[in-house]
Amino acid sequence: MDDRAKRLIVVGDRVLIAPEEGEERTRVGLYLPQTAIDAVAVQGGKVVATGPGTPMPDPATLDEEPWKLRPRDGARYVPMQAQEGDYALFFRKAAVEITFENTKYLVVPLAAILTPTPDLVTQCLLALPMLGLYMASIGISWVVTRGKR
């Protein structure tokens, strides 16, 4: 048997998260069943490891047919927003639970993470596109309803 230490390698746009333990009791002291704990839609945890990111094709090879391309050593990736040590909120249904050396982890795609970091500046930058779309929808609805009056 190989005596080398086992280690997890995260690939693609996946993030390995150590989940924080949920409350097993309510504020008044009632114990919650496991089904109620698992039904929580959003969960948080600490980012343990991240993959390299989403692979990007080499722009010089876009004219070639995909089956004619040979793999290249210098793969390029879109960088990950989440970093090791960050606290992340994520959609529980998108997570896959694994156990590695008696420790429970969750493997989560980057798209399922709501906040990659508790940093206020980063959260505001993530909220700006949503705010812009919201304001644009208000403007469009105002123009459309103004024309109907």
C-alpha positions as CSV (number, residue, x, y, z in Angstrom):
1,M,0.0,0.0,0.0
2,D,1.2,3.5,-0.8
3,D,2.3,5.5,2.3
4,R,2.0,8.9,0.7
5,A,-0.5,11.2,2.3
6,K,-3.9,11.5,0.6
7,R,-5.0,14.9,-0.5
8,L,-8.0,16.4,-2.3
9,I,-7.5,18.2,-5.6
10,V,-10.4,20.5,-6.6
11,V,-10.8,20.9,-10.3
12,G,-12.6,23.4,-12.6
13,D,-14.9,26.0,-11.0
14,R,-15.6,24.0,-7.9
15,V,-15.0,25.1,-4.3
16,L,-14.3,22.8,-1.3
17,I,-16.1,24.1,1.8
18,A,-16.0,23.0,5.4
19,P,-19.6,23.6,6.4
20,E,-20.5,25.3,9.7
21,E,-22.6,23.2,12.0
22,G,-26.3,24.2,12.0
23,E,-28.5,24.7,15.0
24,E,-29.9,21.4,16.2
25,R,-32.2,23.1,18.7
26,T,-34.6,26.0,18.5
27,R,-34.4,29.1,20.8
28,V,-37.0,27.5,23.1
29,G,-35.0,24.3,23.4
30,L,-36.8,21.9,21.0
31,Y,-34.6,19.5,19.1
32,L,-34.9,19.7,15.3
33,P,-35.1,16.5,13.3
34,Q,-32.4,15.9,10.6
35,T,-34.9,16.5,7.8
36,A,-35.6,20.1,9.1
37,I,-31.8,20.8,9.3
38,D,-31.3,19.5,5.8
39,A,-34.2,21.5,4.4
40,V,-32.3,24.8,4.9
41,A,-31.9,26.5,1.5
42,V,-28.8,28.6,2.2
43,Q,-25.8,27.4,4.3
44,G,-22.4,28.9,5.1
45,G,-18.9,27.6,5.6
46,K,-15.2,28.2,5.3
47,V,-13.6,27.8,1.9
48,V,-10.9,25.1,2.3
49,A,-9.7,24.8,-1.4
50,T,-10.7,26.1,-4.8
51,G,-10.2,24.8,-8.3
52,P,-8.2,26.7,-10.9
53,G,-11.3,28.3,-12.4
54,T,-13.3,27.9,-15.6
55,P,-11.1,26.8,-18.5
56,M,-10.8,29.3,-21.4
57,P,-9.9,28.3,-25.0
58,D,-6.9,29.8,-26.6
59,P,-8.1,32.6,-28.8
60,A,-5.6,31.6,-31.5
61,T,-7.2,28.2,-31.9
62,L,-10.8,29.3,-32.3
63,D,-10.6,28.9,-36.1
64,E,-9.6,25.2,-35.8
65,E,-12.0,22.3,-35.5
66,P,-12.2,21.0,-31.9
67,W,-11.1,17.5,-32.7
68,K,-8.0,18.7,-34.6
69,L,-6.7,20.5,-31.5
70,R,-4.1,18.8,-29.3
71,P,-3.9,19.5,-25.6
72,R,-1.6,22.3,-24.5
73,D,0.5,22.5,-21.4
74,G,-0.3,26.1,-20.5
75,A,-4.0,26.0,-19.9
76,R,-5.7,29.3,-19.2
77,Y,-8.5,29.8,-16.6
78,V,-11.0,32.5,-15.6
79,P,-9.8,33.2,-12.0
80,M,-11.9,32.2,-9.0
81,Q,-13.5,34.9,-6.9
82,A,-13.6,32.7,-3.8
83,Q,-10.2,32.2,-2.0
84,E,-9.0,29.9,0.7
85,G,-10.1,31.1,4.1
86,D,-13.1,33.1,2.9
87,Y,-16.5,32.6,4.4
88,A,-19.1,31.7,1.8
89,L,-22.8,31.5,1.7
90,F,-24.1,29.0,-0.8
91,F,-27.2,27.2,-2.0
92,R,-27.4,23.9,-0.2
93,K,-29.1,22.0,-3.1
94,A,-26.1,22.7,-5.4
95,A,-23.7,21.2,-2.9
96,V,-22.4,17.6,-3.0
97,E,-21.4,16.2,0.4
98,I,-18.3,14.2,0.7
99,T,-16.4,12.7,3.6
100,F,-12.6,12.7,3.5
101,E,-10.6,11.2,6.4
102,N,-13.6,11.4,8.7
103,T,-14.2,15.1,8.0
104,K,-17.4,16.3,6.2
105,Y,-16.9,18.7,3.3
106,L,-19.2,20.1,0.6
107,V,-18.2,20.5,-3.0
108,V,-20.0,23.6,-4.4
109,P,-19.9,25.1,-7.9
110,L,-18.8,28.8,-8.0
111,A,-22.1,29.8,-9.5
112,A,-23.9,28.6,-6.3
113,I,-21.9,30.8,-4.0
114,L,-23.9,33.9,-2.9
115,T,-21.0,35.8,-1.2
116,P,-17.5,34.7,-1.8
117,T,-16.2,36.9,1.0
118,P,-17.5,38.9,3.9
119,D,-15.7,42.0,2.6
120,L,-18.2,44.9,2.2
121,V,-16.5,46.3,-0.9
122,T,-16.7,42.9,-2.7
123,Q,-20.3,42.4,-1.8
124,C,-21.2,45.9,-3.1
125,L,-19.4,45.1,-6.4
126,L,-21.4,41.9,-6.7
127,A,-24.6,43.8,-6.0
128,L,-24.0,46.5,-8.6
129,P,-25.1,44.5,-11.7
130,M,-28.3,43.4,-9.9
131,L,-29.1,47.0,-8.8
132,G,-28.4,48.2,-12.4
133,L,-30.9,45.6,-13.8
134,Y,-33.4,46.6,-11.2
135,M,-33.2,50.3,-12.0
136,A,-33.3,49.5,-15.8
137,S,-36.5,47.5,-15.3
138,I,-38.1,50.4,-13.4
139,G,-37.2,52.8,-16.2
140,I,-38.6,50.4,-18.8
141,S,-41.8,49.9,-17.0
142,W,-42.2,53.7,-16.5
143,V,-41.7,54.3,-20.2
144,V,-44.2,51.6,-21.2
145,T,-46.9,52.6,-18.7
146,R,-46.4,56.3,-19.6
147,G,-47.2,55.5,-23.2
148,K,-50.4,53.7,-22.3
149,R,-51.9,56.7,-20.4
